[in-house]
């Protein structure tokens, strides 16, 4: 199986278009045309993980965090990033990262986090903005069903838990072709007026090329009239963080103890307790200080995240408990999720969960 084929499967799990603009996801090291002998899944593609991949005959490493994040001008082995990349290149090992592409997925990092805590009725904390576009086109009634179906199959018309969504209205279209035209209805140089169906569908903007290809391939007009708009709507199933509810309320101390045990935390730093039972919980795996206001607005009793600084804790304003459970800990179960996904998609192929603990933070 080629690296590019595995990459395509990984994009089903974590579409690269979902990643944040600052991120560096996808195939970072390696030739997509190379054949994979095995996949090692890890949290961080450190030098020790590359050694593990060599030992276990895996020439592809799928990591959560990208080992290459900022641009580098030299690779001399002077730091841990360069040493890992050099070793991967020397041993012909590809490195693929998912990071915020999986963070933003409705079944990704934060759903995994919620599931570990048993949270119910989950929804995205910060829906991704400006990610939806609308296509408007016009055709004759005889072509409408075929065209709609093709657009749906290309990925248009999905809204939340619904698909095949469109709005259709009947109107009158006019046109006149020049001498070089070949109209489907009418003749050149003759003014025409005919009944048309206006079809409107929304889609995720990274699917635009596929949607337009389906439009042109299935429209019967010589010249296809269409419009594409950027919408301000947020995407309810794509975004960072998540909010959910406990099946039964817990005291603050009991809940924090439950989180510490479940996520195997070395310790939890938190803001002042409020003396209220915990029912609604907000989470954001990884660094989440930017989402404190969103967590408060969600009505959650507590916000579980990591990398909070001293002054971030003041932002709780006695309206929520802020709990820093550790960066690695908040993403602890992600690599197992990736392994399970790949094993379901790829059978009779070595997919290995890394045994390396790459958490750089230690606790006394």
PyMOL commands that set and color helices and strands:
alter all, ss='L'
color gray80, all
select helices_A, chain A and resi 3-13+16-18+47-55+80-90+99-103+109-117+141-153+205-218+252-262+289-297+310-316+327-330+334-345
alter helices_A, ss='H'
color red, helices_A
select strands_A, chain A and resi 26-29+39-44+60-65+94-97+120-128+132-139+167-175+192-204+226-230+235-250+269-270+278-287+302-306+321-324+351-353
alter strands_A, ss='S'
color yellow, strands_A
deselect
rebuild
show_as cartoon
